[in-house]
Amino acid sequence: MTLDVNGGQPRAIGFLLLNNFTMISLASAVEALRMANQLSGEELYSWYTLTMDGQPVSASDGITITPDAGVESRPNLDMVIVAGGLNITKVYDRSHINWLQEMERKGCKLGAICTGAYLLADAGLMDGYECSTHWEYLAALQEAFPKVICSNRLFSLDRGRMTCTGGTVPLDMMLNVIKLEHGYQLSAAISEMFICDRVRDDKDQQKVPLRHVLGTTQPKLLEIVSLMEANIEEVIEMDELAHYVDLSRRQMERLFQKFLKCSPSRYYLKLRLLRARQLLKQTTMSIIDIAAACGFVSSPHFSKCYREQMGIPPREERSVVNKGGEEGAESSQSITPVKTKPVIKELATRDTFTEAKTESTFGSIPLKDKRDK
């Protein structure tokens, strides 16, 4: 991803906050920008929080944020970053899509943190681009938008797009962007200020939850599970799986029984059904299509397995989701645009920059070579 330094002007970044956005992801992204200004002693970046109508929005932790502006009274922006979180498919409507498409036509770069990439993909703005999103929504995004190049990487920088997963990963993404724009020295100094052991790059991948349980003590088992996860639609036979990792079928079965308390076939089936559950909850795919996407030869067989594992049939799972999201979906579609005053509250970045001047680290990193990596 090529990012040109903004001709000496602060790069203006707007964070479009969706309802139930993840606070830690937003803070991780913004704090990197704040510290870049503090350590350089220059206003390299300015940032704004935005909602469609300028009204307050709640984060997933229940904290309510009053944005700097609505999109109609926004400042001129160099980049818009969509901040997503819970229930991403239910927290935006056509007005969000139209506005993002308009910003793209005006030459604005686009990004997303946590699950925000789903909205960009739905707007057709990620077709042909590499895209990273939180693993919980990766399967749904892949199925719904096949033209998007989905990646399990922590973050992806691809031409005028920057997308990342959740948690603290936006900090790593921003540090890599700052390194591209203003050099390694500034990026490393920010990392030290935030006591980061290591700045992850765009080669790092999301770790599957199993790794948090097993660590690196069972590489064969992790390799088998990775093969299973990568082959949900085209199921691999058990003998083939064992052969791929140079184990006998019996050795593989003992590994699964010892560490996962089930047979390999049972674990594989559970992975496929969990993927099906994601697709039932997060997409409008038909049950027949979901069955095929998860490696089942028929819809009745899929329904039988799903009921046995999840306790309810697929149709009931979907009806529960629809009932639970009915009110939210209805309100999302019936949003009445609110005319906002063409006024933006005093830029928070100016205040933080002024406050930072009292810190001993202010201006401690000279920006001599802005392309030093």
N, C-alpha and C positions, 0 to 999 in steps of 0.2 A: 504493500500500500504506500503510495507516494503522497506525502502531505507537505505542501509548500508553506513555508513560514509566511505569515500574513502581512508582509510589507511593513513591519514595525508596529502594527496595530494589534491589540489583544484579539486572540481568536475567540469569537463569540460562540458559545455552545449552549443550546437549549435542551433541557431535559424534559421530555414530555412524560408526565407522571400519569400512569394508568391506575385506576382504583385497585387497591391491594398490592401496589408495587412493593418490592422488597427494600426495606430501609438500608440494610447493610450494603447492598449493591450500589445504591445511590451514593451513600456516604463514601464508599471506597473510591468511586470515580471522582467525586468532587474534591475530596481531600488531597488527591494527587495534584490536581490543578492549583488548589490553594497553596500547597507547599512549593510548587514550581515558581509561583509568583514571589513567595517569601524568600526563598533561597537565592533566586536570581536578582531580587531587588527591582524587578521590572514587571509590569502588568502583561504577562505573556498570554493569559487566559482570562476571560470573563465568562460567567455562567448564569443561566436563568432557569428557574423552574416554571413549567408551563402546564396548564390544563386547557381543555378545549374552550371552556367558558370563563376561565379565571377564578372559578370557585374552589374552595378547599377540597382536598382529596385525602383519603385514608390509606396509610400503609398497611401491610399485612400484619403488623404488630399492633394495629389500632391507633397509632399516633396520627393525628391529623395535621396536614401540611397546607399552609396558605401559599399558593404559588406567587411568583413575581408578576405573572401576567397571564391573560388568555391568549390564544393563538392569534386573534385578530389585532391585538395591540402589542404584538411581539416586537422586539428590536430586530435589526438585520442580523441574521444568523449565518455563521459559516458551517455549522453542523447541528443536526438534531439527533438526539439519542433517546430512544424509547425505553423507559424504565418500566419493566413488567414485573410480574410476581405471580400471585395465586389466580387460578381460574382465568387464564389469559384469554380464552376464547369467548368469555362472557363480559369482558370489561371494556370493549370498544365497539364502535359502530361505524357506519359509512362516513360520517363526518371526519373521523380520525384518518381513514384511508384517503379520502379526498385531499385533506390538508397535507399529508405526507407526500402524496403524488405531486401536489402543487409545489412543495418545497424542492422536490427532486428536479422538477422542470426548471426551477430557478437556479439550479446548479449547486444546491446545498448538499453537503455530504451527509450520509445517514449512518446511524449506529443503533445498537440495542444492547441492553444489559439484562441478565437473568432470562426471562421468557419473552422479552420484548421483540425478539426476532420473528416471533410468530405473526405479529401484526405487520411487520415489514414484508414478510412473505405473502400474507394475504393481500397486501396492496400491490403485489406483483413487482416489488422493488428488490427482491433477492434472486430473481430468475437468472441463472448463469453465474451467480456469485457463491463463493464458499461461505458457509454460515455455521456459527456455533450457538448453541442454546443449552439450557439446563437439561441434563439427561432425562429428567422426568417427562419432558415434552419433545424430545428428539424424535421418537418413533412417530408421534402424531404429526409432526412437521414434515417428516419424510414422506409419509403416506399422503398427506393433504396437498403437498406442493412438490411434485416430482422434479420440477425444473430447478429447484434449489439444490445446491451441492452441499448437503449436510455433512458436518464434520464433528467428530467427538473431541476435537481439540478444545482446550480451555478458552481460547479466543481466536478469531480469524480476522486478519487485515487483508482485504481484497479490494484493490482500487479505491473507489469512493465509499466503501462499506467497512464498518468495524462492528463486530458482534462478539458477545462473550457469554459465558455461563454465569452462574450466580455467586453468592457469597462474597468473598474477598477478591475474586478473579478480576473485577473491573479495575482494581488497583494495579494489577499486573499489566492489564491491557493499556491503561493510561501511561504507566511507566515506560512501556515499549514505544508508545506514540511520542511521548516527550523525548525519549532517546532519539527517535528519528528526526524530530523537529529541532531539538536544541542540544543534542549531544549526550554522550554516555555519562559525563561527569555530573550533570544535573540529575539525571535519572538515578544514578547510584547514590547521590547525596539524599534524595527524597526517600529512597529505600532505607537508608541508615536512620533518618529521622523517625520513620515508622517502625524501626526495629524489625525489618524483614530479613529473615535468614537468607532468602534467595528470591530474585525476581524471575518468575516463570516466564517462558517465552511461548511463541505460537506453535512450538513443536510439542509442548506438554499437552497431555490428554486428560480428560476426566477419568477418574478411577471408578471402576464399577464397585458398588457397595461391598461385594464379597471380599475385595482386597483389604477393606478395613477390618474384616474379621480374621482373615488368614495371614495378612501381611505378605511377605515374600517367602514364607517357609515352605509353601507347596506350589512350586512353579508349574508342575505337570497338571495339577488340578485347576489352577487358574487358566492355563492354556486351553484345557478342555472346555471350561465354562465360556471362555472368550469365543471359541469356535461355535459353541451352542448359540451364544448371543448374536453372532454374525450370520447365523443360518437359521433364522426363525421360519422363513417362508419355505425354503428347501431344506427339509429336515435330514440330518446326517444319521446314518445307521450307527448303532452302538459299536459294532466291530470296526467300522471305519474310524470313528472317533479315537478308539484305543490305538489303532494303527498309526494315526497321524502323530501321536505323542510317544510312540515307541513303548507302549504298554500292552500287556495282555488284557483281554476283556475282564478277567478275574481281578487283576491288579487294579484296574480302573474302578471296578465295583467296590473293592475294599476301601479305596481312597474316599469315595463318596459316602460310604457307610460310616467311616471313621470321623470325617470332618463335617459332613453335611447331613448325616443321619437319614439318608434316603438313597435309593438307587439312582444311577445316572439317568435312566429313562424317566423316572418320576421327577427329577430335578429339571430335565429338559422340558417336560410337559408343563411344569409350573412356570418356567420362563415364558413359554408360548402363551399360556393363559394370562399371565400378568401383562404381556404385550397386548393381548386382546382386550383386557380390561382398560388399558390406557386408551385404545382406539374407540372403545364403546363410550368412554367418558368424555373424550376430547375431540372426536370427529363425528361427522354425520354419515360415515361409511355404512353400507348395508351389512347386516349380519353375515350374509353369504360372502361378501368381499372380505370381511374381517377374518372369517374362518379360513379363506384361501391365503390371506396375507400372513396367517399364523401357522400355516402348514397342515391344516386339517383337510381331509379329502372330501368331507361332506358337512353340510350345516347341521344335520342331526347328530353326527358324531361330536362335532364341536360343542353343541348345546349340552349333550350328555356329560362330556368332560368338564365343561364350565360349571354346570350345576353341582357336580360332585366336589369340585375343588373350592368354588366360591360360595356355595350354599344357595344360590339363586340362579335362574336361567338368564342367558344374555339379554333377552327382551325385557325382563324385569329390571335388570341392572340399568339398562338404558332408560326405562320409564322412570326409575327412581331419580336418575340424573336430571331428566327433563322436568320432573315435578319440582326438584330442588332448585333448578335454575330458571324455572318459568317466570317467576317474578322479576329476577334480574334481567332475563332476556327481554321481557316485555318493556321494562323501563329503559333498557339500552336502546331499543328501537324507537322509543317514543320521546327521546330527548328533545326538548325545545331549546333551540339556540338562544343563548342569553347575550344580548348586546353589551359589550364591555366598553368602558370608557377608554379612549386612546391614551391611557396614562399607565406608566409602569412605576411600581414603587421603587424607591431609591436603591440603586444596585448594591446588593450585599457584598459583591466583590470589592467595591471601593472601600467599604468599611473594613473588611478583613485585611485589605492591603495596607490601609492606614494603621490599623492595630499592629500588623506584622512589623512595622518599622521600629517598634520598641524591642523586638527580639534580637538577641545577640547574633543569630544566624542570618539576619536580613542582609541580602546582597552578598552573601559569602561565596557564591559560585559565579565566577565571571563567565559570560557567554562569549567566548572568543571565536570558537569554531562551531557554528550551529549545525554542522554536518558530521561532527566527530562522533564516531560510534565506538 
